[in-house]
Amino acid sequence: MEKIGINKNGFLIRAVVCPKCNSRILHPADEQEHNKFINLRNRDFRVKMRLVGNSYAVSIPKEIVSFMREQENMMNNMVKLSFEDLGRVSLNFDSGERKEGNARVIRAREYKIVKNNKPVLHVKQFSDSADPRNNKTLVRREEDSEWLANEK
């Protein structure tokens, strides 16, 4: 068995792999930490936005902060706030020690073209800054039932 590192959703999971049969065993602590992240990511939190002085404040649920605190001590650190899209704001809790090149941006966009109140074209675009081979554009004409893939 050989030691390797597997990158899943930005997590480096320690593992061992057999070069002959290609079976692998993930480190249980790393796998458990990744599963906690997936469970938090799949939940929707409803939080209040409040006016504090000349700024607005949004409360971050305790479950998210405690998970991040386990990853690194980040209380009282500055965070990066970005206005990404209409109706979308992102917070980046990285301490700034990482280089910008290590950041991973995954985007999904969807367009629907309507003519005479009938859908004509449906386009989905996916882009991954860490692995451009995963970039895809899916196009479906409404009279067709299947998606046509254009990989970029």
C-alpha positions in Angstrom: 0.0 0.0 0.0 1.2 3.5 -0.9 0.3 6.7 1.0 -1.5 9.3 -1.1 -3.5 12.5 -0.6 -7.0 12.8 -2.2 -8.5 16.3 -2.7 -12.2 16.3 -2.2 -14.1 19.6 -2.1 -10.9 21.4 -1.0 -10.2 18.8 1.7 -6.9 16.9 1.6 -7.9 13.4 2.8 -5.1 11.0 3.7 -5.4 7.5 2.2 -3.5 4.4 1.2 -3.9 2.8 -2.2 -2.9 -0.6 -3.5 -1.0 -0.2 -6.8 -2.1 -3.6 -8.1 -5.8 -3.6 -7.5 -6.3 0.1 -7.1 -8.3 -0.3 -3.9 -8.0 2.5 -1.4 -8.6 3.1 2.3 -9.4 6.6 3.5 -8.2 7.9 6.8 -11.2 7.7 9.2 -10.7 11.1 10.9 -10.3 12.9 7.6 -13.3 11.1 6.1 -15.4 12.0 9.2 -14.4 15.7 8.9 -15.3 15.7 5.2 -18.7 14.2 6.0 -19.4 16.9 8.6 -18.6 19.5 5.9 -20.9 17.9 3.4 -23.7 17.8 6.0 -23.2 21.5 6.8 -23.0 22.4 3.1 -26.3 20.6 2.3 -28.2 22.5 5.0 -29.9 25.9 4.4 -29.7 28.4 7.2 -32.1 31.2 7.6 -30.4 34.2 9.3 -31.4 37.8 10.0 -29.7 40.8 8.5 -29.5 43.7 10.9 -28.5 47.3 10.6 -25.5 48.1 12.9 -24.3 51.7 12.5 -23.8 52.4 8.8 -23.3 48.7 8.0 -25.4 45.6 7.9 -24.6 42.5 10.0 -25.5 38.9 9.3 -25.3 36.3 11.9 -23.4 33.1 11.1 -24.8 30.0 12.7 -22.8 28.4 15.5 -22.5 25.1 13.7 -20.6 26.7 10.8 -18.3 28.7 13.1 -17.5 25.8 15.3 -16.7 23.6 12.3 -14.4 26.3 10.9 -12.8 26.9 14.3 -11.8 23.2 14.3 -10.1 23.7 10.9 -8.2 26.8 12.1 -8.5 29.5 14.7 -10.1 32.3 12.9 -12.0 34.4 15.4 -11.4 38.1 15.2 -9.7 37.7 11.8 -10.7 39.6 8.7 -12.8 37.9 6.1 -13.1 38.6 2.4 -16.5 39.7 1.3 -17.4 39.6 -2.4 -20.5 40.6 -4.4 -20.5 37.7 -6.9 -23.9 37.9 -8.7 -27.3 39.5 -8.4 -28.5 38.2 -5.0 -25.3 36.4 -4.2 -22.6 37.5 -1.6 -19.7 35.3 -0.6 -17.5 35.3 2.5 -14.0 33.9 2.3 -12.6 32.8 5.7 -9.1 32.0 4.4 -6.5 33.7 6.6 -4.8 35.1 3.5 -1.8 32.8 4.0 -2.8 30.9 0.9 -1.8 32.3 -2.4 -4.6 33.4 -4.6 -3.7 30.6 -7.1 -4.8 28.0 -4.6 -8.4 29.3 -4.5 -10.9 27.2 -6.3 -13.9 28.8 -8.0 -16.8 26.7 -9.2 -19.5 28.4 -11.1 -22.8 27.3 -12.6 -25.0 29.4 -14.8 -28.3 28.7 -16.5 -30.0 30.5 -19.3 -33.4 30.0 -20.8 -34.4 31.6 -24.1 -38.1 32.1 -24.6 -39.8 33.0 -27.8 -43.6 33.8 -27.9 -43.9 32.6 -24.3 -42.5 29.2 -25.3 -39.1 27.9 -24.2 -36.8 27.5 -27.2 -33.3 27.0 -25.8 -31.9 25.9 -22.4 -28.2 26.4 -21.7 -26.3 25.3 -18.6 -22.6 26.3 -18.1 -20.3 24.8 -15.5 -16.7 26.1 -14.8 -14.1 24.9 -12.4 -11.0 27.0 -11.9 -9.0 24.1 -10.3 -9.7 21.7 -13.1 -10.6 23.3 -16.5 -11.2 19.9 -17.9 -14.5 19.9 -15.9 -15.8 23.0 -17.7 -18.9 22.1 -19.7 -21.7 23.8 -21.6 -24.9 21.8 -21.9 -27.5 22.9 -24.6 -31.0 21.6 -25.0 -33.5 22.7 -27.6 -36.9 22.3 -26.1 -38.1 20.1 -28.9 -35.2 17.7 -28.1 -35.3 15.6 -24.9 -31.5 15.2 -24.4 -28.7 17.5 -23.5 -25.9 18.2 -26.0 -22.5 18.7 -24.2 -19.8 21.1 -25.4 -16.7 20.7 -23.3 -14.3 23.6 -23.3 
